[in-house]
Amino acid sequence: VTAMFSGASIRPPRSSAEAAFSLAFVIFGMLFGSTLISAVAAMLVDFQMVQRDQNDKMRTLRKFLRQHHVQPMLSISIQNQVVDRMVAEKRLSSHDVPVLALLSAHLRSALWHAIYSPGLISLPFLQICDTVDDALIRDLCTEAVDSQTVGPGDEVFDARVAMAKAFLVVGGRFGYTPSQDATEKSKRSSGNSVLRTHSSGRTSSLHSTLAIPVLPQAWLCELALWTRWTTRGLAETVSPGELMIVHVAGLSSVLGSHSVVCRIIQDYAATLCAVFLEESTQLSDLKSQIILDEDHVICAMPQESRVQMSLPALHALRALAGRNT
């Protein structure tokens, strides 16, 4: 090690070969040592720059709070939240990776299908449609779906806004606050009826004026895919996260080339609205807050659509019976 970094040696070289080896060893030690030192120095400089930037921002925040005579407890809470959100790691979306544009159309379609299809088939009805038409989910992933990264405090949507897209929380934490109108309507309804029960046996509580935590794999504005939807609350980001967005315009465009599934979805949308009216269902932007038996909706659809949805299962059973015989 001493010879590598300083060139000193307890035994001098006795031949030209030993001298050449010692020289190469010393040169290698100089290169390795200088590279290691420069890398560590660069890391320290970057760390110091990031720390200096964060310290400057926090110093400005503390000065602002002090000048406006904010109460100490509130000031501490504000500073703690700002620190937590500054150090949180930001998720990357496809827009942050420009080299994806270099992919061929086939590979890009395969990539979007691998990323987005698990989210789409988390909707039971779309999972059924996928069995009817194998190409539906692939085309939706390519034409109707994209993703968006959001930072802490970003607003996803406000109340009473016409919405033409649905959101699936992929990562991060969000909060949903029902509007006052939706909360009051829910309270009036609760005075005349008891809580309905899910098919799983669990009861669903009514909307609260407090923000409802929205965690990954939760759907927001899912009804916008099947109806003309107006938002009923405010959704915003709590921590850095990512949303998968399904555009209604893209869905309509894809269905133009999938006539069988298009008819099924039309019947499903009409039946869904009829069920909502018949049962006076309390609606929400948050899918988990809606008490709905999807099996009941599918069973109430026209017979032709139900037959089309049942055909893949029937063919599979026939194929299985043929193999067994």
C-alpha positions as CSV (number, residue, x, y, z in Angstrom):
1,V,0.0,0.0,0.0
2,T,2.9,2.4,0.8
3,A,4.5,1.7,-2.5
4,M,1.2,2.2,-4.3
5,F,0.5,5.7,-2.9
6,S,3.9,7.1,-2.1
7,G,6.3,5.1,-4.3
8,A,8.4,4.1,-1.3
9,S,9.6,0.5,-1.0
10,I,11.5,-1.4,1.7
11,R,13.3,-3.4,-1.1
12,P,14.6,-1.6,-4.1
13,P,14.1,-3.3,-7.5
14,R,17.0,-5.6,-8.6
15,S,16.1,-5.9,-12.3
16,S,14.5,-3.9,-15.1
17,A,11.4,-6.1,-14.9
18,E,11.0,-5.3,-11.1
19,A,11.6,-1.6,-11.8
20,A,8.9,-1.6,-14.6
21,F,6.5,-3.4,-12.3
22,S,7.1,-1.0,-9.5
23,L,6.6,2.0,-11.8
24,A,3.3,0.6,-13.2
25,F,2.2,-0.2,-9.6
26,V,2.9,3.4,-8.5
27,I,1.2,4.9,-11.5
28,F,-1.8,2.7,-10.9
29,G,-1.9,3.8,-7.2
30,M,-1.7,7.5,-8.2
31,L,-4.6,7.1,-10.7
32,F,-6.7,5.0,-8.3
33,G,-6.1,7.3,-5.3
34,S,-6.7,10.5,-7.2
35,T,-9.9,9.1,-8.7
36,L,-11.2,7.9,-5.3
37,I,-10.4,11.3,-3.7
38,S,-12.0,13.3,-6.5
39,A,-15.2,11.1,-6.4
40,V,-15.5,11.5,-2.6
41,A,-14.9,15.2,-2.9
42,A,-17.5,15.6,-5.6
43,M,-20.0,13.7,-3.4
44,L,-19.3,16.0,-0.5
45,V,-19.6,19.1,-2.7
46,D,-23.0,17.9,-4.0
47,F,-24.2,17.1,-0.5
48,Q,-23.1,20.5,0.8
49,M,-24.8,22.3,-2.1
50,V,-28.1,20.4,-1.5
51,Q,-27.8,21.1,2.3
52,R,-27.1,24.8,1.6
53,D,-30.1,25.1,-0.7
54,Q,-32.4,23.4,1.9
55,N,-31.0,25.6,4.7
56,D,-31.5,28.7,2.7
57,K,-35.1,27.7,2.0
58,M,-35.8,26.9,5.6
59,R,-34.1,30.1,6.7
60,T,-36.4,32.1,4.4
61,L,-39.5,30.1,5.7
62,R,-38.5,30.8,9.4
63,K,-38.1,34.5,8.6
64,F,-41.5,34.6,6.9
65,L,-43.2,32.9,9.8
66,R,-41.4,35.2,12.3
67,Q,-42.3,38.4,10.5
68,H,-46.0,37.4,10.3
69,H,-46.1,36.4,14.1
70,V,-47.2,32.8,13.5
71,Q,-47.8,30.9,16.7
72,P,-44.8,28.7,17.7
73,M,-46.7,25.4,17.6
74,L,-48.1,26.1,14.2
75,S,-44.7,27.3,13.0
76,I,-43.0,24.0,14.2
77,S,-45.7,21.9,12.4
78,I,-45.2,23.9,9.2
79,Q,-41.4,23.5,9.3
80,N,-41.6,19.8,10.0
81,Q,-43.9,19.2,7.1
82,V,-41.8,21.2,4.8
83,V,-38.6,19.3,5.8
84,D,-40.4,15.9,5.3
85,R,-41.6,16.9,1.9
86,M,-38.3,18.3,0.8
87,V,-36.4,15.1,1.5
88,A,-39.0,12.8,0.0
89,E,-38.0,11.0,-3.2
90,K,-39.8,12.1,-6.4
91,R,-41.3,9.4,-8.5
92,L,-40.4,9.3,-12.3
93,S,-43.0,9.3,-15.0
94,S,-42.6,8.4,-18.7
95,H,-42.2,12.2,-19.4
96,D,-39.0,12.2,-17.3
97,V,-37.4,9.5,-19.5
98,P,-36.9,11.1,-22.9
99,V,-35.0,8.1,-24.3
100,L,-38.2,6.1,-24.3
101,A,-39.0,8.0,-27.6
102,L,-36.2,5.9,-29.2
103,L,-38.2,2.7,-28.8
104,S,-40.0,1.1,-31.7
105,A,-43.8,1.3,-31.7
106,H,-44.0,-2.5,-30.9
107,L,-41.7,-2.3,-27.9
108,R,-43.3,0.9,-26.6
109,S,-46.7,-0.7,-26.8
110,A,-45.4,-3.8,-24.9
111,L,-43.9,-1.5,-22.3
112,W,-47.1,0.5,-21.7
113,H,-49.1,-2.8,-21.5
114,A,-46.7,-4.2,-18.9
115,I,-46.9,-1.0,-16.8
116,Y,-50.6,-0.1,-17.1
117,S,-52.5,-3.3,-17.7
118,P,-52.4,-4.4,-14.0
119,G,-54.1,-1.2,-13.0
120,L,-56.8,-1.5,-15.7
121,I,-57.7,-5.1,-14.9
122,S,-58.1,-4.1,-11.2
123,L,-61.5,-3.0,-12.4
124,P,-63.7,-6.2,-12.4
125,F,-65.7,-5.1,-15.4
126,L,-62.7,-4.3,-17.6
127,Q,-61.2,-7.6,-16.6
128,I,-64.3,-9.3,-18.0
129,C,-64.1,-7.2,-21.2
130,D,-60.5,-8.3,-21.5
131,T,-61.6,-11.9,-21.7
132,V,-64.1,-11.0,-24.5
133,D,-61.5,-9.1,-26.6
134,D,-57.8,-9.9,-26.0
135,A,-56.7,-6.7,-27.8
136,L,-58.8,-4.3,-25.7
137,I,-56.4,-3.7,-22.8
138,R,-53.4,-3.5,-25.0
139,D,-55.0,-0.8,-27.1
140,L,-56.2,1.1,-24.0
141,C,-52.7,1.1,-22.6
142,T,-51.3,2.6,-25.8
143,E,-54.1,5.0,-26.7
144,A,-56.0,6.0,-23.6
145,V,-53.7,5.8,-20.6
146,D,-50.7,7.8,-19.3
147,S,-49.2,8.6,-16.0
148,Q,-48.4,11.8,-14.0
149,T,-46.1,12.4,-11.1
150,V,-47.3,14.9,-8.5
151,G,-45.6,16.7,-5.6
152,P,-46.8,17.3,-2.0
153,G,-49.7,19.7,-1.9
154,D,-50.6,19.4,-5.6
155,E,-54.3,19.5,-6.4
156,V,-55.5,16.6,-8.5
157,F,-59.0,18.0,-8.9
158,D,-61.5,20.4,-7.2
159,A,-65.1,19.9,-6.4
160,R,-67.9,20.5,-9.0
161,V,-65.7,20.1,-12.0
162,A,-66.7,18.2,-15.2
163,M,-64.3,15.3,-15.3
164,A,-63.4,13.3,-18.4
165,K,-60.8,11.0,-16.9
166,A,-60.3,8.5,-14.1
167,F,-57.3,8.2,-11.8
168,L,-55.6,5.2,-10.2
169,V,-53.2,5.9,-7.4
170,V,-50.0,4.1,-8.3
171,G,-47.7,5.4,-5.5
172,G,-47.7,8.0,-2.7
173,R,-50.4,9.2,-0.4
174,F,-53.4,11.4,-1.3
175,G,-56.2,12.9,0.5
176,Y,-59.9,13.3,-0.6
177,T,-62.2,15.8,1.0
178,P,-65.9,15.5,0.0
179,S,-67.6,18.9,-0.7
180,Q,-70.0,20.3,1.8
181,D,-73.0,19.7,-0.5
182,A,-72.1,16.0,-0.8
183,T,-71.7,15.7,2.9
184,E,-75.0,17.3,3.7
185,K,-76.8,15.2,1.2
186,S,-75.3,12.0,2.6
187,K,-76.3,13.0,6.1
188,R,-79.9,13.7,5.0
189,S,-80.0,10.3,3.3
190,S,-78.7,8.6,6.5
191,G,-81.7,9.8,8.4
192,N,-84.1,7.8,6.2
193,S,-82.1,4.6,5.6
194,V,-79.8,2.2,7.3
195,L,-76.3,1.5,6.1
196,R,-76.2,-1.0,3.2
197,T,-73.7,-3.8,3.4
198,H,-71.2,-4.9,0.8
199,S,-71.3,-8.4,-0.5
200,S,-68.3,-9.1,1.7
201,G,-70.4,-8.2,4.8
202,R,-68.6,-5.0,5.7
203,T,-70.5,-1.7,6.3
204,S,-69.4,1.5,4.6
205,S,-69.4,4.7,6.6
206,L,-70.8,8.0,5.2
207,H,-68.6,10.8,4.0
208,S,-66.8,12.9,6.5
209,T,-65.8,16.5,6.3
210,L,-62.3,15.4,7.2
211,A,-59.9,14.3,4.4
212,I,-60.1,10.6,3.6
213,P,-56.7,8.9,3.1
214,V,-56.3,7.6,-0.4
215,L,-53.6,4.9,-0.7
216,P,-52.1,3.1,-3.7
217,Q,-54.5,1.0,-5.9
218,A,-57.4,3.3,-5.1
219,W,-59.5,4.7,-7.9
220,L,-60.7,8.3,-8.2
221,C,-63.5,9.4,-10.6
222,E,-63.8,5.9,-11.9
223,L,-67.5,6.6,-12.8
224,A,-66.3,9.2,-15.4
225,L,-65.5,6.2,-17.6
226,W,-69.1,5.2,-17.8
227,T,-71.1,8.4,-17.1
228,R,-70.9,12.1,-17.5
229,W,-69.3,12.9,-14.1
230,T,-68.9,16.0,-12.0
231,T,-66.5,15.8,-9.1
232,R,-67.9,15.8,-5.6
233,G,-64.9,16.7,-3.6
234,L,-61.3,17.9,-3.5
235,A,-58.3,15.5,-4.1
236,E,-54.8,16.6,-3.3
237,T,-51.4,15.0,-2.8
238,V,-50.0,14.4,0.7
239,S,-46.7,12.9,-0.3
240,P,-44.9,12.6,-3.7
241,G,-46.8,10.2,-5.8
242,E,-47.8,8.9,-9.2
243,L,-51.2,8.7,-10.9
244,M,-52.3,6.5,-13.7
245,I,-54.8,8.4,-15.8
246,V,-57.4,6.9,-18.1
247,H,-58.8,9.5,-20.6
248,V,-62.4,9.1,-21.6
249,A,-61.7,10.5,-25.1
250,G,-59.0,7.8,-25.6
251,L,-61.4,5.1,-24.3
252,S,-64.1,6.2,-26.8
253,S,-61.5,6.2,-29.6
254,V,-60.4,2.7,-28.8
255,L,-63.9,1.3,-28.6
256,G,-64.5,2.5,-32.1
257,S,-62.4,-0.4,-33.3
258,H,-63.8,-3.0,-30.8
259,S,-67.5,-3.1,-31.7
260,V,-68.5,-6.1,-29.5
261,V,-66.9,-4.6,-26.4
262,C,-68.3,-1.2,-27.3
263,R,-71.8,-2.5,-27.2
264,I,-71.2,-4.3,-23.9
265,I,-69.8,-1.1,-22.3
266,Q,-72.8,0.9,-23.5
267,D,-75.2,-1.6,-21.9
268,Y,-73.1,-1.6,-18.7
269,A,-73.1,2.2,-18.5
270,A,-76.9,2.4,-19.0
271,T,-77.5,-0.4,-16.5
272,L,-75.2,1.2,-14.0
273,C,-77.1,4.5,-14.1
274,A,-80.4,2.7,-13.8
275,V,-79.2,0.8,-10.7
276,F,-77.9,4.1,-9.1
277,L,-81.3,5.7,-9.6
278,E,-83.2,2.7,-8.4
279,E,-81.2,2.2,-5.2
280,S,-80.6,6.0,-4.6
281,T,-76.9,5.1,-4.2
282,Q,-74.7,7.8,-2.6
283,L,-72.0,8.6,-5.1
284,S,-68.5,9.7,-4.6
285,D,-65.3,10.4,-6.5
286,L,-63.6,7.7,-4.3
287,K,-64.6,4.3,-5.6
288,S,-64.1,2.6,-2.2
289,Q,-66.8,4.9,-0.8
290,I,-69.5,3.8,-3.2
291,I,-71.6,0.8,-2.1
292,L,-72.2,-1.1,-5.2
293,D,-72.7,-4.8,-6.0
294,E,-71.1,-5.1,-9.5
295,D,-72.4,-8.6,-9.9
296,H,-76.0,-7.2,-9.6
297,V,-75.2,-4.6,-12.3
298,I,-73.9,-7.3,-14.7
299,C,-76.9,-9.6,-14.0
300,A,-79.2,-6.7,-14.8
301,M,-77.6,-6.0,-18.2
302,P,-79.4,-7.0,-21.5
303,Q,-79.2,-10.7,-22.3
304,E,-77.2,-10.2,-25.5
305,S,-74.4,-8.6,-23.6
306,R,-74.4,-11.1,-20.8
307,V,-74.1,-13.9,-23.4
308,Q,-71.1,-12.2,-25.0
309,M,-69.4,-11.9,-21.7
310,S,-70.1,-15.6,-20.9
311,L,-68.8,-17.0,-24.1
312,P,-65.1,-17.0,-23.2
313,A,-65.8,-18.9,-20.0
314,L,-68.0,-21.4,-22.0
315,H,-65.3,-22.0,-24.6
316,A,-62.7,-22.5,-21.8
317,L,-64.9,-25.1,-20.1
318,R,-65.5,-26.9,-23.4
319,A,-61.7,-27.0,-24.1
320,L,-61.1,-28.3,-20.6
321,A,-63.7,-31.0,-21.0
322,G,-62.2,-32.0,-24.4
323,R,-58.7,-32.4,-22.8
324,N,-60.1,-34.5,-20.0
325,T,-61.8,-36.9,-22.4
